[in-house]
């Protein structure tokens, strides 16, 4: 009985963490089914994303600090999108005025919604990491992973080498999370895979509703190739590492501030 109660609480919290991605998927479905002649679809999606972000801040579901992190992912994702569209990896076939090099600006929010999910999960599940690797090693790993998304068009794709490095680097790292009053843990590498798998499922839904289209989906929709899970696995790693590092830096600054105030009080 306790298992099912925890499962229900866990599922409900996960749903709350997915508010931003959920709104994006709902908007993709509605704008696919309902055509508004006075505004291009991709521009309407951009407006919806902007309003969603504003409302999340207004109602306190996200903080201004979290918004800064989310916008970092927006830029990272948009740059990657521009490059991938230029290389013909996928395209955005629908109309839109707010585009950069064929990439609608709303697409960056699909990446930032992942960061939003991570920030929400961090709070709702009270996440804690143990045996976090050396900051310089994981920074180098992030840069290399991101670079591989660009360079594999010209040289060998090192994704499997990078995945092995991830498994080695995070082999002792666990994430602790609370469901109700119960604290659970799992290997961080496994959590990367779980998130990547669900993003892959979401990608299939998004491409079905025309968020973007791979070359083999232009004539008729077909499922996204399962190999894309490895791409999301690596991208999720970048996302979690950046969020985690910024959280750690903030915690360290807060501790330093508290210590300084205590020392000043004693004097």
C-alpha positions in Angstrom: 0.0 0.0 0.0 2.8 2.4 0.9 4.4 1.7 -2.5 1.4 2.8 -4.4 0.9 5.9 -2.2 4.6 6.9 -2.9 4.1 6.1 -6.6 1.1 8.4 -6.7 2.9 11.2 -5.0 5.9 10.8 -7.2 3.8 10.8 -10.3 1.8 13.9 -9.2 5.0 15.8 -8.4 6.5 14.8 -11.7 3.4 16.2 -13.4 3.8 19.5 -11.5 7.5 19.6 -12.6 6.3 19.3 -16.2 4.1 22.4 -16.3 6.1 24.2 -18.9 6.8 21.2 -21.2 3.1 20.2 -20.8 1.9 23.6 -21.9 4.2 23.5 -24.9 2.9 20.0 -26.0 -0.7 21.1 -25.5 0.0 24.2 -27.6 1.6 22.2 -30.3 -1.5 19.9 -30.5 -4.0 22.8 -30.5 -2.2 24.9 -33.0 -1.9 21.8 -35.3 -5.6 21.2 -35.1 -6.8 24.8 -35.1 -5.4 27.2 -37.8 -5.6 30.9 -37.0 -5.3 32.8 -40.3 -4.2 36.1 -38.8 -1.0 34.8 -37.1 1.6 32.2 -38.3 1.7 29.1 -36.1 5.3 29.3 -35.0 4.8 33.0 -33.9 1.7 32.0 -31.9 3.7 29.3 -30.2 6.4 31.9 -29.3 3.7 34.1 -27.7 2.3 31.2 -25.7 5.8 30.3 -24.5 6.5 33.9 -23.4 3.2 34.2 -21.6 3.8 30.9 -19.9 7.2 32.0 -18.7 5.8 35.3 -17.4 3.0 33.5 -15.5 5.4 31.0 -14.0 7.4 33.9 -12.5 4.2 35.9 -11.5 2.7 33.0 -9.6 6.0 32.1 -7.9 6.5 28.7 -9.6 9.9 29.9 -10.8 12.3 32.4 -9.3 14.3 35.1 -11.2 17.5 33.1 -10.5 15.9 30.0 -12.1 14.8 32.1 -15.0 18.4 33.1 -15.6 19.4 29.4 -15.7 16.5 28.6 -18.1 17.5 31.4 -20.5 21.0 30.0 -20.7 19.4 26.8 -22.0 17.3 28.8 -24.4 20.4 30.3 -26.0 22.3 27.0 -26.0 19.4 25.3 -27.6 18.7 28.0 -30.2 22.4 28.1 -31.3 22.3 24.3 -31.7 19.0 24.5 -33.6 20.4 27.1 -36.1 23.4 24.9 -36.8 21.4 21.6 -37.1 18.8 23.2 -39.5 21.7 24.6 -41.6 23.2 21.1 -41.8 19.9 19.6 -42.8 19.4 17.4 -39.7 15.8 18.6 -39.4 13.7 21.5 -40.5 10.7 23.7 -39.5 8.3 23.5 -42.4 5.5 25.7 -41.0 5.2 29.5 -41.4 6.6 32.0 -39.0 7.9 35.6 -39.1 10.0 35.3 -35.9 12.7 33.1 -37.3 16.5 33.1 -37.3 18.1 31.3 -40.2 15.0 29.2 -40.6 14.6 28.4 -36.9 11.6 29.8 -35.1 12.4 31.5 -31.8 9.9 29.4 -29.9 12.2 26.4 -30.4 14.6 27.6 -27.8 11.8 27.3 -25.2 11.7 23.5 -25.9 15.2 23.4 -24.5 14.6 25.8 -21.7 11.5 23.8 -20.7 13.9 20.9 -19.9 15.8 23.3 -17.6 12.5 24.4 -16.1 11.7 20.7 -15.3 15.1 20.2 -13.7 14.7 23.3 -11.5 11.2 22.3 -10.5 12.3 18.8 -9.7 15.2 20.1 -7.6 12.8 21.9 -5.4 9.8 19.5 -5.3 12.0 16.4 -4.6 14.6 18.2 -2.5 17.4 16.8 -4.6 20.9 16.2 -3.2 24.0 14.8 -4.9 26.8 12.8 -3.3 30.3 12.2 -4.6 30.0 15.0 -7.2 33.0 14.9 -9.6 35.7 17.5 -10.0 34.3 20.7 -11.4 37.0 21.0 -14.0 36.5 17.5 -15.3 32.7 17.9 -15.7 33.2 21.3 -17.2 35.5 19.8 -19.8 32.9 17.0 -20.3 30.1 19.5 -20.9 32.1 21.5 -23.5 33.2 18.3 -25.3 29.6 16.9 -25.4 28.2 20.2 -26.8 31.1 20.4 -29.3 30.4 16.9 -30.5 26.9 17.9 -31.6 28.6 20.3 -34.0 31.8 18.4 -35.0 30.3 15.0 -35.8 29.1 16.3 -39.1 32.8 16.6 -40.2 34.7 14.0 -38.1 33.9 10.8 -36.1 31.0 10.9 -33.8 32.4 10.4 -30.3 29.0 10.0 -28.5 29.7 6.4 -27.3 33.1 7.4 -26.0 31.5 10.3 -24.2 28.8 8.1 -22.7 31.5 5.8 -21.4 33.3 8.8 -19.9 30.1 9.9 -18.2 29.6 6.4 -16.7 33.1 6.4 -15.4 33.0 10.0 -14.1 29.7 9.6 -12.3 30.0 6.0 -11.3 30.0 6.9 -7.6 27.5 9.8 -7.8 24.0 9.3 -6.4 21.0 11.6 -6.4 18.9 11.5 -3.3 15.2 12.6 -3.6 12.3 12.8 -1.3 8.8 11.4 -2.0 6.6 12.6 0.9 8.8 11.9 4.0 10.6 9.0 2.3 14.1 9.6 1.0 15.1 7.5 -2.0 18.3 7.3 -4.1 19.4 6.2 -7.5 22.7 6.4 -9.5 22.8 9.8 -11.3 23.8 8.1 -14.6 20.5 6.1 -14.4 18.5 9.3 -13.9 20.1 10.8 -17.0 18.8 7.8 -19.0 15.3 7.9 -17.5 14.9 11.6 -18.3 16.4 11.1 -21.8 13.9 8.3 -22.5 10.9 10.4 -21.6 12.3 13.3 -23.7 12.6 10.9 -26.6 8.9 10.0 -26.2 8.1 13.7 -26.0 10.1 14.3 -29.2 7.9 11.8 -31.0 4.8 13.6 -29.9 6.3 17.0 -30.8 7.4 15.9 -34.2 3.9 14.3 -34.8 2.3 17.7 -34.2 4.8 19.4 -36.5 7.1 21.1 -33.9 9.8 20.2 -36.4 10.4 17.5 -39.0 13.3 15.1 -39.7 14.0 14.5 -43.4 12.2 11.1 -43.3 9.1 12.8 -41.7 8.5 15.4 -44.4 6.3 13.2 -46.6 4.7 11.1 -43.9 5.3 11.1 -40.1 7.2 8.1 -38.7 8.7 7.5 -35.2 11.9 9.2 -34.4 14.8 6.7 -34.6 15.6 5.2 -31.2 19.3 6.3 -31.5 18.1 9.8 -30.7 17.9 8.6 -27.0 21.7 8.8 -26.9 21.6 12.4 -28.1 19.1 13.3 -25.4 21.1 11.4 -22.9 24.1 13.6 -23.5 22.1 16.8 -23.7 20.4 16.0 -20.4 23.8 15.6 -18.8 24.8 19.1 -19.9 21.5 20.4 -18.5 21.8 18.8 -15.1 25.5 19.6 -14.7 24.9 23.3 -15.4 21.9 23.5 -13.1 23.7 21.5 -10.4 26.8 23.7 -10.6 24.8 26.9 -10.4 22.9 25.5 -7.4 26.1 24.5 -5.6 27.7 28.0 -6.3 24.5 29.7 -4.9 24.5 27.4 -1.8 28.2 28.2 -1.2 27.6 31.9 -1.5 24.7 31.7 0.9 26.8 29.8 3.4 29.6 32.4 3.1 27.1 35.2 3.6 25.7 33.6 6.7 29.2 32.9 8.2 30.2 36.5 7.5 27.1 37.8 9.3 27.6 35.5 12.3 31.3 36.6 12.6 30.2 40.2 12.4 27.6 39.6 15.1 30.1 38.0 17.4 32.5 40.9 17.0 
